[in-house]
Amino acid sequence: MKKTLSLLLALMLILALCACGRASETKTDTIVVDTMILKEADDNMINTYTLLAVNPDAPFVDVDGNEVPDVKVNAAGAAALVNWLLSKEGQDAAANYGFADYGEYLFYLLDERPVSTAEIPEAAEETRLIRLSTTTSVNDSGLLGYLLPRFEEKYGYNVEVYSAGTGNAIANAKMGNADVILVHAKAQEESFVADGFAYVLDGMDTERMSYMYNYFVLCGPSDDPAGVKDAEDVLAAFAAIADGEYSFVSRGDNSGTHTKELSLWPEELGITADAESFAGYTDWYISANAGMGACLVMAEQTHAYILTDKATFLTFVANDGAVD
């Protein structure tokens, strides 16, 4: 009996050790994102998104400034997409996005925003394909993957998404490769309008249809060596990062996020989009020339600070340190 009991205890011990081993393996395999939000909800960090319909008669040019002939813009399809995004249905969907998964809203509607009540036509063969040029921040947040299938299924359109930094998204439209753009860099949008690349849709008051926003957030390692979390505001936080020469990953791609970041550094540093302006800071200032998701991965791997939009960051954390 004692022998049987001993064997039983030994077997139980072996099973317990195996279980511990499996638990340890599971724990090891679980990825814990160390990068965290350290500064947010600052008035200097509001991030506004704007729709612009591409003018079919725009002076389309290639990257060398040469005229691009025979550009065909799907103006009817662009109008359908814009009117749906600005409809009550589309705006409610954008405003509700993220709450079920993250317990908070990722995008907010501007108080003074355009609202469309236009009738949206079903897709025809010649209007079915709509080319949307937009930012990686909108795409990486998962918002488009949430919105567009609703629009496509209801009206029969197929939205082809080109995702890049705002500068490249706008340049893509200037070459005639987009019907509508959704971006977040006011100065670049105004230039796009001034150069004749956008027009006022029926029922709208202006070419720039700004309708939603979220917040940029300053993120960094949990131990926060620069003391960003305790800084008075985001400007003081950026100054602390520069003073201590703590690693910072910049988009470096002329995107809306990059443009915002450049405005937050102390003026005396002289950091601009020109690589020569930060040539003396390369020990800590990393210009990645990459999208938001890739830059978040880089910041996590290098224990660096980074400016990002909150929606993309929460998606990054929910995906265990990756952006699909």
C-alpha positions as CSV (number, residue, x, y, z in Angstrom):
1,M,0.0,0.0,0.0
2,K,2.8,2.4,1.0
3,K,4.6,1.5,-2.2
4,T,1.4,2.3,-4.3
5,L,1.0,5.5,-2.4
6,S,4.6,6.5,-3.0
7,L,4.2,5.9,-6.7
8,L,1.0,7.9,-6.8
9,L,2.7,10.8,-5.0
10,A,5.6,10.6,-7.4
11,L,3.3,10.6,-10.4
12,M,1.4,13.6,-9.0
13,L,4.7,15.5,-8.5
14,I,5.8,14.8,-12.1
15,L,2.5,16.0,-13.4
16,A,2.7,19.1,-11.3
17,L,6.2,19.9,-12.5
18,C,5.0,19.4,-16.1
19,A,2.1,21.7,-15.5
20,C,4.5,24.3,-14.1
21,G,6.7,23.9,-17.0
22,R,3.9,24.5,-19.4
23,A,2.7,27.5,-17.4
24,S,6.2,28.9,-17.4
25,E,6.4,28.4,-21.2
26,T,3.1,30.1,-21.7
27,K,4.1,33.0,-19.5
28,T,7.4,33.3,-21.4
29,D,5.6,33.2,-24.8
30,T,3.2,36.0,-23.8
31,I,4.4,39.3,-25.1
32,V,4.1,42.2,-22.7
33,V,4.4,45.6,-24.4
34,D,6.7,47.8,-22.4
35,T,5.9,51.0,-24.4
36,M,3.2,53.0,-22.7
37,I,1.3,56.3,-23.0
38,L,3.1,58.9,-20.9
39,K,1.5,62.2,-22.0
40,E,-1.9,62.7,-23.6
41,A,-5.0,65.0,-23.8
42,D,-2.7,68.1,-24.3
43,D,-4.2,70.9,-26.4
44,N,-1.1,70.7,-28.6
45,M,-1.9,67.1,-29.4
46,I,-5.3,67.3,-31.1
47,N,-5.2,65.3,-34.4
48,T,-7.9,66.4,-36.9
49,Y,-8.8,64.2,-40.0
50,T,-10.0,65.8,-43.2
51,L,-11.7,64.4,-46.4
52,L,-10.9,66.0,-49.8
53,A,-12.4,65.0,-53.1
54,V,-9.9,65.0,-56.0
55,N,-10.7,67.5,-58.7
56,P,-11.2,65.6,-62.1
57,D,-9.7,68.7,-63.8
58,A,-6.7,69.0,-61.6
59,P,-3.2,69.7,-63.0
60,F,-1.9,66.2,-62.4
61,V,1.9,65.8,-62.3
62,D,4.4,63.0,-61.7
63,V,7.2,63.1,-59.1
64,D,9.3,65.1,-61.5
65,G,6.6,67.7,-62.1
66,N,5.8,66.5,-65.6
67,E,2.1,66.6,-66.7
68,V,0.2,63.3,-66.3
69,P,-2.2,63.0,-69.2
70,D,-5.5,61.1,-69.5
71,V,-6.2,60.8,-65.7
72,K,-9.7,59.5,-65.0
73,V,-11.1,60.4,-61.6
74,N,-14.1,58.5,-60.3
75,A,-15.9,61.7,-59.1
76,A,-19.2,59.9,-58.6
77,G,-17.7,57.1,-56.6
78,A,-15.7,59.6,-54.5
79,A,-18.9,61.6,-53.8
80,A,-20.7,58.4,-52.7
81,L,-17.9,57.5,-50.3
82,V,-17.6,61.0,-48.8
83,N,-21.4,61.4,-48.4
84,W,-21.5,58.0,-46.6
85,L,-18.6,58.8,-44.3
86,L,-20.3,62.2,-43.5
87,S,-23.8,60.7,-43.1
88,K,-25.2,60.0,-39.7
89,E,-24.6,56.2,-40.3
90,G,-21.0,56.7,-41.2
91,Q,-20.2,59.2,-38.5
92,D,-21.9,57.1,-35.8
93,A,-19.8,54.1,-36.9
94,A,-16.6,56.1,-36.7
95,A,-17.5,57.6,-33.3
96,N,-18.3,54.2,-31.9
97,Y,-15.2,52.4,-33.3
98,G,-13.0,50.8,-30.7
99,F,-15.2,51.0,-27.6
100,A,-16.2,47.4,-27.6
101,D,-12.6,46.2,-27.9
102,Y,-10.7,48.9,-25.8
103,G,-13.3,50.3,-23.4
104,E,-12.8,53.8,-24.8
105,Y,-13.6,55.7,-28.0
106,L,-10.7,56.1,-30.5
107,F,-12.1,58.8,-32.7
108,Y,-14.4,61.8,-31.9
109,L,-16.6,63.9,-34.1
110,L,-15.9,67.6,-34.4
111,D,-18.7,69.8,-33.1
112,E,-18.6,72.0,-36.2
113,R,-18.4,69.2,-38.8
114,P,-20.1,68.8,-42.2
115,V,-23.0,66.3,-42.2
116,S,-24.3,64.8,-45.4
117,T,-28.0,63.9,-46.1
118,A,-27.4,63.3,-49.8
119,E,-28.8,60.2,-51.4
120,I,-26.1,57.7,-52.1
121,P,-26.4,55.8,-55.4
122,E,-25.7,52.1,-55.9
123,A,-22.4,51.4,-57.6
124,A,-22.5,51.1,-61.4
125,E,-19.8,49.3,-63.4
126,E,-18.0,52.5,-64.3
127,T,-18.2,53.9,-60.7
128,R,-17.6,50.7,-58.7
129,L,-13.8,51.1,-57.9
130,I,-13.0,54.0,-55.6
131,R,-9.4,54.8,-54.9
132,L,-8.8,56.2,-51.4
133,S,-5.4,57.7,-50.5
134,T,-5.0,57.9,-46.8
135,T,-2.5,57.9,-43.9
136,T,-1.0,54.9,-42.1
137,S,-2.5,56.2,-38.9
138,V,-6.1,55.8,-40.1
139,N,-5.3,52.4,-41.7
140,D,-3.2,51.0,-38.8
141,S,-5.8,51.9,-36.3
142,G,-8.2,49.5,-37.9
143,L,-10.8,52.2,-38.6
144,L,-11.0,51.6,-42.3
145,G,-11.2,47.9,-41.9
146,Y,-14.2,48.6,-39.7
147,L,-15.9,51.2,-41.8
148,L,-15.4,50.3,-45.5
149,P,-17.0,46.8,-45.5
150,R,-20.2,48.5,-44.3
151,F,-20.2,50.9,-47.1
152,E,-19.1,48.4,-49.7
153,E,-21.7,45.8,-48.7
154,K,-24.6,48.3,-48.6
155,Y,-23.9,50.1,-51.9
156,G,-21.8,47.6,-54.0
157,Y,-18.6,49.7,-54.3
158,N,-15.0,48.4,-53.9
159,V,-12.7,50.8,-52.1
160,E,-9.0,50.4,-53.0
161,V,-6.9,51.8,-50.1
162,Y,-3.4,53.4,-50.6
163,S,-1.9,54.0,-47.2
164,A,1.2,56.1,-46.6
165,G,2.2,59.2,-44.6
166,T,0.1,62.3,-45.4
167,G,2.8,63.8,-47.7
168,N,2.9,60.6,-49.8
169,A,-0.8,60.2,-49.7
170,I,-1.3,63.7,-51.1
171,A,1.5,63.2,-53.6
172,N,-0.3,60.0,-54.8
173,A,-3.4,62.0,-55.4
174,K,-1.5,64.7,-57.3
175,M,-0.3,62.0,-59.7
176,G,-3.9,61.1,-60.5
177,N,-3.9,57.9,-58.4
178,A,-6.7,58.7,-56.1
179,D,-10.4,59.8,-56.2
180,V,-10.5,61.0,-52.6
181,I,-8.1,61.5,-49.7
182,L,-8.4,61.3,-45.9
183,V,-5.4,63.0,-44.2
184,H,-4.4,65.0,-41.2
185,A,-2.0,67.8,-41.9
186,K,-3.7,71.1,-42.3
187,A,-0.9,73.0,-44.1
188,Q,-0.5,70.3,-46.7
189,E,-4.2,70.0,-47.2
190,E,-4.5,73.8,-47.8
191,S,-1.7,73.6,-50.3
192,F,-3.5,70.7,-52.1
193,V,-6.6,72.9,-52.3
194,A,-4.6,76.1,-53.4
195,D,-2.9,74.1,-56.2
196,G,-6.3,73.1,-57.7
197,F,-6.4,69.4,-56.7
198,A,-9.6,69.5,-54.7
199,Y,-13.1,70.9,-55.3
200,V,-16.2,71.6,-53.3
201,L,-18.7,68.7,-53.5
202,D,-22.4,69.4,-53.9
203,G,-23.9,70.3,-50.5
204,M,-20.6,71.2,-48.9
205,D,-19.2,74.6,-48.0
206,T,-15.5,74.0,-48.6
207,E,-13.0,71.6,-50.2
208,R,-11.6,70.6,-46.8
209,M,-14.2,68.5,-45.0
210,S,-12.8,68.1,-41.4
211,Y,-15.1,65.9,-39.4
212,M,-13.3,63.8,-36.8
213,Y,-10.3,63.9,-34.5
214,N,-8.4,61.9,-32.0
215,Y,-5.3,62.7,-30.0
216,F,-1.6,62.3,-30.5
217,V,0.0,60.6,-27.5
218,L,3.6,60.7,-26.4
219,C,4.7,57.1,-25.6
220,G,7.8,55.6,-24.2
221,P,9.4,53.0,-22.0
222,S,7.6,52.2,-18.7
223,D,10.6,53.3,-16.7
224,D,10.4,56.8,-18.4
225,P,14.0,57.9,-17.9
226,A,13.3,61.4,-19.2
227,G,10.5,61.9,-16.7
228,V,8.0,62.7,-19.4
229,K,5.0,61.6,-17.4
230,D,5.7,64.3,-14.8
231,A,6.4,67.1,-17.3
232,E,4.2,70.1,-17.2
233,D,3.0,69.6,-20.8
234,V,4.0,68.0,-24.0
235,L,6.4,70.8,-24.9
236,A,8.2,70.4,-21.6
237,A,8.3,66.6,-22.2
238,F,9.9,67.0,-25.6
239,A,12.5,69.4,-24.1
240,A,13.3,66.8,-21.4
241,I,13.9,64.1,-24.0
242,A,16.2,66.4,-26.0
243,D,18.1,67.6,-22.9
244,G,18.8,64.0,-21.8
245,E,19.3,62.8,-25.3
246,Y,17.0,59.9,-24.8
247,S,16.2,57.7,-27.8
248,F,13.3,59.0,-29.9
249,V,11.9,57.3,-33.0
250,S,10.5,59.8,-35.6
251,R,8.3,58.9,-38.5
252,G,10.6,61.0,-40.7
253,D,8.2,60.6,-43.6
254,N,6.5,63.9,-44.0
255,S,3.3,62.4,-42.6
256,G,0.8,64.3,-40.4
257,T,2.3,62.7,-37.3
258,H,5.8,63.7,-38.4
259,T,4.6,67.2,-39.1
260,K,3.1,67.4,-35.6
261,E,6.3,66.0,-34.0
262,L,8.5,68.6,-35.6
263,S,6.3,71.4,-34.1
264,L,6.9,70.1,-30.6
265,W,10.7,70.2,-30.3
266,P,12.3,73.2,-28.7
267,E,12.9,75.8,-31.4
268,E,16.5,76.2,-30.6
269,L,17.2,72.6,-31.6
270,G,16.3,73.5,-35.2
271,I,14.9,70.0,-36.0
272,T,13.0,70.0,-39.4
273,A,12.2,67.5,-42.1
274,D,15.7,68.2,-43.5
275,A,18.1,65.5,-42.5
276,E,20.9,68.0,-42.1
277,S,18.9,69.7,-39.3
278,F,19.3,66.7,-37.0
279,A,22.7,65.4,-38.2
280,G,24.2,66.2,-34.8
281,Y,21.5,64.3,-32.9
282,T,21.7,60.9,-34.5
283,D,22.9,59.3,-31.3
284,W,19.4,59.6,-30.0
285,Y,17.1,60.9,-32.8
286,I,16.1,58.1,-35.1
287,S,14.5,59.1,-38.4
288,A,12.8,56.0,-39.6
289,N,11.0,57.1,-42.8
290,A,8.4,54.5,-42.1
291,G,4.7,54.0,-41.2
292,M,3.2,54.3,-37.7
293,G,3.0,50.6,-37.0
294,A,6.6,49.9,-38.0
295,C,7.8,52.9,-35.9
296,L,6.0,51.6,-32.9
297,V,7.7,48.2,-33.3
298,M,11.0,50.0,-33.5
299,A,10.4,52.1,-30.4
300,E,9.4,49.0,-28.4
301,Q,12.6,47.3,-29.5
302,T,14.9,50.2,-28.9
303,H,13.4,51.4,-25.6
304,A,12.6,54.7,-27.2
305,Y,10.1,57.5,-27.0
306,I,7.7,58.1,-29.9
307,L,4.7,60.3,-30.9
308,T,1.8,58.4,-32.3
309,D,-2.0,58.6,-32.5
310,K,-3.8,56.9,-29.7
311,A,-6.0,54.7,-31.9
312,T,-3.0,53.1,-33.6
313,F,-1.2,52.7,-30.2
314,L,-4.1,50.9,-28.6
315,T,-4.3,48.6,-31.6
316,F,-0.6,47.9,-31.3
317,V,-0.9,46.9,-27.7
318,A,-4.0,44.8,-28.3
319,N,-2.0,42.9,-31.0
320,D,0.8,42.2,-28.6
321,G,3.2,44.7,-30.1
322,A,2.4,44.4,-33.7
323,V,0.1,46.2,-36.2
324,D,-1.6,44.1,-38.9
